[in-house]
Amino acid sequence: MDEVLVIGSGPAGLATAAELLRRGIPTTVLERGDRAAAAWAGRYDGLRFNTSRWWSALPGAPFPRAYGWFPTRDEYVDYLDGYAARHHVPVRTGVAVERIDPAGGRGWRLSTDAGPMAARHVVVATGIANRPALPGWATGTTYRGSVVHSADYRNPLPYRGRRVLVVGGGSSGMEIAAELARDAPGRCCCRCAPRRTCSCGPAAGCRPTCRCRSSSGCPCPWWTRCSPGCSG
Ligand SMILES: Cc1cc2nc3c(=O)[nH]c(=O)nc-3n(C[C@H](O)[C@H](O)[C@H](O)COP(=O)(O)OP(=O)(O)OC[C@H]3O[C@@H](n4cnc5c(N)ncnc54)[C@H](O)[C@@H]3O)c2cc1C
């Protein structure tokens, strides 16, 4: 029986496992994908962090400065791979956990597509954004074009010369709409109830949590207007 099984090898699962291992507690991570950090590795090509590198690092592992303020998907996946390797986190890939049951006071029984497993403790770190949901109105209509969830979108190439409607103005929708508008010479619009928009950002001369906090002219807590000459 394993002491601790962590389900999911995203940042939460890897950081939890690393901290347990650091304290000498035998821990294994189970991941349904074919690699560690599968959720991030499977997202669209142009994805960049929208939380800056200052806010998104794992314990004791700052992002390399070379990543800039907003690491790319591939940089983040490299970062997670490096983190797992440095902390010797054992990740068993290709194991989807389907059910967990109490084992009569002796921990937990796990049903997985790789067979039954048992552990004294289980940490569920399966994330909150791994079940794509297509609203009912987007399916089963007379519309004859293709309907694609952002989880299945990769890059603008298949959309060259086509008219695209992006529904949803959150981080993914806006990022995808921007790259479609830039790279695919078709038409693209984003129709949504806009969320509160923030004027802070590079265009307003702000940086995420600039190290010199001397002049904070920005209304958002995570942006600071940098003093002249500050390198951030
Ligand atoms: C497009 C997009 C952009 C995002 N950008 C940001 C950002 O800029 N900044 C930010 O802070 N957050 C961002 N997020 C949210 C981001 O997903 C989380 O911050 C972070 O990845 C959550 O980490 P996690 O470890 O909890 O889950 P995840 O990273 O989702 O990892 C969960 C892992 O569990 C695995 N798993 C799931 N179910 C099972 C199962 N049954 N058995 C075995 N393995 C399983 C998955 O394959 C996955 O690898 C973004 C999310 C999306 C979808």
PDBQT file of the ligand as one rigid body, heavy atoms in Angstrom, charges set to zero:
ROOT
HETATM    1  C1  LIG A 301      -6.763  28.106 -20.815  1.00  0.00    +0.000 C 
HETATM    2  C2  LIG A 301      -6.409  28.253 -19.361  1.00  0.00    +0.000 A 
HETATM    3  C3  LIG A 301      -5.508  29.248 -18.955  1.00  0.00    +0.000 A 
HETATM    4  C4  LIG A 301      -5.158  29.404 -17.607  1.00  0.00    +0.000 A 
HETATM    5  N1  LIG A 301      -4.269  30.387 -17.253  1.00  0.00    +0.000 NA
HETATM    6  C5  LIG A 301      -3.932  30.536 -15.955  1.00  0.00    +0.000 A 
HETATM    7  C6  LIG A 301      -3.016  31.550 -15.542  1.00  0.00    +0.000 A 
HETATM    8  O1  LIG A 301      -2.517  32.329 -16.348  1.00  0.00    +0.000 OA
HETATM    9  N2  LIG A 301      -2.704  31.635 -14.230  1.00  0.00    +0.000 N 
HETATM   10  C7  LIG A 301      -3.260  30.797 -13.306  1.00  0.00    +0.000 A 
HETATM   11  O2  LIG A 301      -2.938  30.928 -12.113  1.00  0.00    +0.000 OA
HETATM   12  N3  LIG A 301      -4.143  29.850 -13.661  1.00  0.00    +0.000 NA
HETATM   13  C8  LIG A 301      -4.492  29.702 -14.946  1.00  0.00    +0.000 A 
HETATM   14  N4  LIG A 301      -5.401  28.741 -15.316  1.00  0.00    +0.000 N 
HETATM   15  C9  LIG A 301      -5.996  27.916 -14.307  1.00  0.00    +0.000 C 
HETATM   16  C10 LIG A 301      -5.042  26.740 -14.165  1.00  0.00    +0.000 C 
HETATM   17  O3  LIG A 301      -5.568  25.617 -14.774  1.00  0.00    +0.000 OA
HETATM   18  C11 LIG A 301      -4.720  26.552 -12.745  1.00  0.00    +0.000 C 
HETATM   19  O4  LIG A 301      -4.185  27.713 -12.137  1.00  0.00    +0.000 OA
HETATM   20  C12 LIG A 301      -3.718  25.439 -12.515  1.00  0.00    +0.000 C 
HETATM   21  O5  LIG A 301      -3.320  24.704 -13.644  1.00  0.00    +0.000 OA
HETATM   22  C13 LIG A 301      -4.465  24.544 -11.593  1.00  0.00    +0.000 C 
HETATM   23  O6  LIG A 301      -3.572  23.546 -11.209  1.00  0.00    +0.000 OA
HETATM   24  P1  LIG A 301      -4.093  22.177 -10.691  1.00  0.00    +0.000 P 
HETATM   25  O7  LIG A 301      -2.877  21.383 -10.391  1.00  0.00    +0.000 OA
HETATM   26  O8  LIG A 301      -5.110  22.390  -9.641  1.00  0.00    +0.000 OA
HETATM   27  O9  LIG A 301      -4.920  21.536 -11.927  1.00  0.00    +0.000 OA
HETATM   28  P2  LIG A 301      -4.443  21.161 -13.402  1.00  0.00    +0.000 P 
HETATM   29  O10 LIG A 301      -3.288  21.968 -13.870  1.00  0.00    +0.000 OA
HETATM   30  O11 LIG A 301      -5.698  21.205 -14.218  1.00  0.00    +0.000 OA
HETATM   31  O12 LIG A 301      -3.946  19.664 -13.249  1.00  0.00    +0.000 OA
HETATM   32  C14 LIG A 301      -4.827  18.605 -12.931  1.00  0.00    +0.000 C 
HETATM   33  C15 LIG A 301      -4.228  17.338 -13.485  1.00  0.00    +0.000 C 
HETATM   34  O13 LIG A 301      -5.017  16.250 -13.040  1.00  0.00    +0.000 OA
HETATM   35  C16 LIG A 301      -5.155  15.312 -14.088  1.00  0.00    +0.000 C 
HETATM   36  N5  LIG A 301      -6.378  14.550 -13.841  1.00  0.00    +0.000 N 
HETATM   37  C17 LIG A 301      -7.660  15.008 -13.873  1.00  0.00    +0.000 A 
HETATM   38  N6  LIG A 301      -8.525  14.030 -13.556  1.00  0.00    +0.000 NA
HETATM   39  C18 LIG A 301      -7.773  12.911 -13.315  1.00  0.00    +0.000 A 
HETATM   40  C19 LIG A 301      -8.102  11.576 -12.937  1.00  0.00    +0.000 A 
HETATM   41  N7  LIG A 301      -9.357  11.197 -12.759  1.00  0.00    +0.000 N 
HETATM   42  N8  LIG A 301      -7.089  10.685 -12.790  1.00  0.00    +0.000 NA
HETATM   43  C20 LIG A 301      -5.778  11.057 -12.968  1.00  0.00    +0.000 A 
HETATM   44  N9  LIG A 301      -5.427  12.322 -13.328  1.00  0.00    +0.000 NA
HETATM   45  C21 LIG A 301      -6.403  13.235 -13.493  1.00  0.00    +0.000 A 
HETATM   46  C22 LIG A 301      -5.242  16.186 -15.334  1.00  0.00    +0.000 C 
HETATM   47  O14 LIG A 301      -4.893  15.464 -16.517  1.00  0.00    +0.000 OA
HETATM   48  C23 LIG A 301      -4.223  17.275 -15.005  1.00  0.00    +0.000 C 
HETATM   49  O15 LIG A 301      -2.920  16.994 -15.480  1.00  0.00    +0.000 OA
HETATM   50  C24 LIG A 301      -5.742  28.548 -16.648  1.00  0.00    +0.000 A 
HETATM   51  C25 LIG A 301      -6.652  27.549 -17.047  1.00  0.00    +0.000 A 
HETATM   52  C26 LIG A 301      -6.974  27.389 -18.392  1.00  0.00    +0.000 A 
HETATM   53  C27 LIG A 301      -7.953  26.307 -18.799  1.00  0.00    +0.000 C 
ENDROOT
TORSDOF 0
